[in-house]
């Protein structure tokens, strides 16, 4: 079981902050998880429609979208933070 966390805009669009999911063994990267979520239903497809504004963390460490999820206990999705 993997815990998925959603923060900021992603949380607003998905409608929840977290969920426990049994991810298919065929998923290997963060991008694979996103594609799988988008195929689940329109809510996720909308939340992940613009990947330029999505960042990810695997087990509390920022990772690129092509990062491996093998053995991951947590995957988080959030909007980038800007300052100025």
N, C-alpha and C positions, 0 to 999 in steps of 0.2 A: 504494500500500500504506500502511495506517495501522497504527501500533503501539498496541495497547490494553494498558494497565497496570491491574492489580487489586491493591489493597492492603487490609490488615487483614481485616475480616470478609468482604469481597467476595472477596478472594484465597482465604480458607479455603473458602468455599462453591463458588467456580468450580473450585478445585483447581489453579490455576496463577497465576503472577505476571504473565505477559505473553503476548501473541500478536500476530503480524502478520496482518492481515486486509485483504482487498480489500472495502471497504464498497460497497454498491450506491450508484450515483450519485443515486438518489432520496432518500437520507437527507440531511436538511438541518440537523438540530439534535442536540444531545446526547440529548434525549428520543427522537428517532427511532432513534438507535443503540441505546438501551436497549430499545425495543420490538422492534427487529430481533433483538437478542441473546436476549431472552426467548422469541421465537418459534423460535429455533434449537433449543433443547432444554430439558428440565426443570431441568437444573443451573443454567442462566442464569436461568430463570424464578424459581427459588428464591432465587438470589443477589440478584436485583433486585425481589423481591416487595414490599418496603417502601421506597419511594423517599424517605420522610421521613428515612431514616438513610443516604442515599447522597449524596455530594458528587462533583463532577467538576472536572477541570482539562483545558483544551485547550491544547496546546503549553506546558505548565507554568504556566498562569495559571488560577486559580480562576474558574469560570464557572457561571452558572445553567443549569438543565436546558434552557431554551429558547434557549441560545446556539448560534450557527452553528458548524458543523464544516467549512465550506468551506475547503479548503486545509490542513486540520489534518494534521500529521504524527504527533501523539501525542494520545491521549485517555486520561485516568486516572480511575479510579473508586475511592472510598475512603469510609470512615466518618468522620463529623465527630469532631473531637477535643474533649473537654470537660476542663475543669480545675476546680480549686476549692480 
